[in-house]
Amino acid sequence: MAKKLISATILIVIAEALSLTRIYLTEGATNFSKFTSGILLGLSVGMEIIGVILLLICIINYDKNR
């Protein structure tokens, strides 16, 4: 269970970091910056969802492991 909890927190932190880099690195209005912004947004949202699901699994299984 500890590995899932650590993995979930790492995924959430990395997702937030990707979200911040999307804001700061894609300030131009070129097509490449829009593409990069979309890729970073998709990755950050996906990682955030997976991290939250892992946290929920840890919370649900907490009483069963005791």
C-alpha positions as CSV (number, residue, x, y, z in Angstrom):
1,M,0.0,0.0,0.0
2,A,2.9,2.4,0.7
3,K,4.1,2.0,-2.9
4,K,0.7,3.0,-4.2
5,L,0.5,6.0,-1.9
6,I,4.0,7.2,-2.9
7,S,3.3,6.6,-6.6
8,A,0.0,8.6,-6.3
9,T,1.7,11.6,-4.7
10,I,4.5,11.6,-7.2
11,L,2.1,11.4,-10.1
12,I,0.1,14.4,-8.7
13,V,3.2,16.5,-8.1
14,I,4.5,15.7,-11.6
15,A,1.1,16.6,-13.1
16,E,1.1,19.9,-11.3
17,A,4.6,20.6,-12.5
18,L,3.6,19.8,-16.1
19,S,0.6,22.2,-15.8
20,L,2.9,25.0,-14.7
21,T,5.4,24.4,-17.5
22,R,2.5,24.5,-19.9
23,I,1.7,28.0,-18.7
24,Y,5.2,29.3,-18.8
25,L,6.7,27.6,-21.8
26,T,3.9,28.0,-24.4
27,E,3.4,31.8,-24.4
28,G,3.7,32.3,-28.2
29,A,0.8,32.0,-30.6
30,T,2.5,29.6,-33.1
31,N,1.0,26.3,-34.1
32,F,3.9,24.4,-32.4
33,S,3.2,26.2,-29.1
34,K,-0.5,25.3,-29.3
35,F,0.4,21.7,-30.0
36,T,2.8,21.5,-27.1
37,S,0.3,23.1,-24.8
38,G,-2.3,20.5,-25.7
39,I,0.2,17.6,-25.2
40,L,1.2,19.0,-21.8
41,L,-2.4,19.6,-20.8
42,G,-3.4,16.0,-21.8
43,L,-0.4,14.5,-19.9
44,S,-1.0,16.5,-16.8
45,V,-4.8,15.7,-16.7
46,G,-4.2,12.0,-17.3
47,M,-1.5,11.8,-14.6
48,E,-3.7,13.7,-12.1
49,I,-6.6,11.3,-12.7
50,I,-4.4,8.3,-12.2
51,G,-2.9,9.7,-9.1
52,V,-6.4,10.5,-7.6
53,I,-7.6,7.0,-8.5
54,L,-4.6,5.4,-6.7
55,L,-5.2,7.6,-3.7
56,L,-8.9,6.5,-3.6
57,I,-7.8,2.8,-3.8
58,C,-5.4,3.4,-0.9
59,I,-8.2,5.0,1.2
60,I,-10.7,2.3,0.4
61,N,-8.3,-0.5,1.2
62,Y,-6.9,1.1,4.4
63,D,-9.3,-0.6,6.8
64,K,-9.1,-3.9,5.1
65,N,-5.3,-4.1,5.6
66,R,-5.5,-3.5,9.4
